[in-house]
Amino acid sequence: METAAHELGHDVLKADGGLIWSWTHEGTSTLFQNTHSGTPAVPTAPQDINLMWYHDGGDFTNYYNR
C-alpha cells in the first residue's frame, strides 16, 4: 500500500509541480534519486511520514507501522 501511494503521488506531484518536482521527491533527492545534504531524517514517532520524501538516516524500525 505504501509503494502504491508513493507511486500515485508521483502523478499528483507532476500535475501540480511538474516533472522535476515529482522526480526529486519534493526536493528531498536529486534528479537521479540520490539523497543530498537537505534530505530530512525520518521524523520521530508519532509524527506522520511523508511518503513522497526520501529520508536520510533516522529510525526506520517502525516506518511502515505509522
Secondary structure as a PSIPRED ss2 file (coil, helix, strand):
# PSIPRED VFORMAT (PSIPRED V4.0)

   1 M C   1.000  0.000  0.000
   2 E H   0.000  1.000  0.000
   3 T H   0.000  1.000  0.000
   4 A H   0.000  1.000  0.000
   5 A H   0.000  1.000  0.000
   6 H H   0.000  1.000  0.000
   7 E H   0.000  1.000  0.000
   8 L H   0.000  1.000  0.000
   9 G H   0.000  1.000  0.000
  10 H H   0.000  1.000  0.000
  11 D H   0.000  1.000  0.000
  12 V H   0.000  1.000  0.000
  13 L H   0.000  1.000  0.000
  14 K H   0.000  1.000  0.000
  15 A H   0.000  1.000  0.000
  16 D H   0.000  1.000  0.000
  17 G H   0.000  1.000  0.000
  18 G C   1.000  0.000  0.000
  19 L H   0.000  1.000  0.000
  20 I H   0.000  1.000  0.000
  21 W H   0.000  1.000  0.000
  22 S H   0.000  1.000  0.000
  23 W H   0.000  1.000  0.000
  24 T C   1.000  0.000  0.000
  25 H C   1.000  0.000  0.000
  26 E C   1.000  0.000  0.000
  27 G C   1.000  0.000  0.000
  28 T C   1.000  0.000  0.000
  29 S C   1.000  0.000  0.000
  30 T C   1.000  0.000  0.000
  31 L C   1.000  0.000  0.000
  32 F C   1.000  0.000  0.000
  33 Q C   1.000  0.000  0.000
  34 N C   1.000  0.000  0.000
  35 T C   1.000  0.000  0.000
  36 H C   1.000  0.000  0.000
  37 S C   1.000  0.000  0.000
  38 G C   1.000  0.000  0.000
  39 T C   1.000  0.000  0.000
  40 P C   1.000  0.000  0.000
  41 A C   1.000  0.000  0.000
  42 V C   1.000  0.000  0.000
  43 P C   1.000  0.000  0.000
  44 T C   1.000  0.000  0.000
  45 A C   1.000  0.000  0.000
  46 P C   1.000  0.000  0.000
  47 Q C   1.000  0.000  0.000
  48 D C   1.000  0.000  0.000
  49 I C   1.000  0.000  0.000
  50 N C   1.000  0.000  0.000
  51 L C   1.000  0.000  0.000
  52 M C   1.000  0.000  0.000
  53 W C   1.000  0.000  0.000
  54 Y C   1.000  0.000  0.000
  55 H C   1.000  0.000  0.000
  56 D C   1.000  0.000  0.000
  57 G C   1.000  0.000  0.000
  58 G C   1.000  0.000  0.000
  59 D C   1.000  0.000  0.000
  60 F C   1.000  0.000  0.000
  61 T C   1.000  0.000  0.000
  62 N C   1.000  0.000  0.000
  63 Y H   0.000  1.000  0.000
  64 Y H   0.000  1.000  0.000
  65 N H   0.000  1.000  0.000
  66 R C   1.000  0.000  0.000
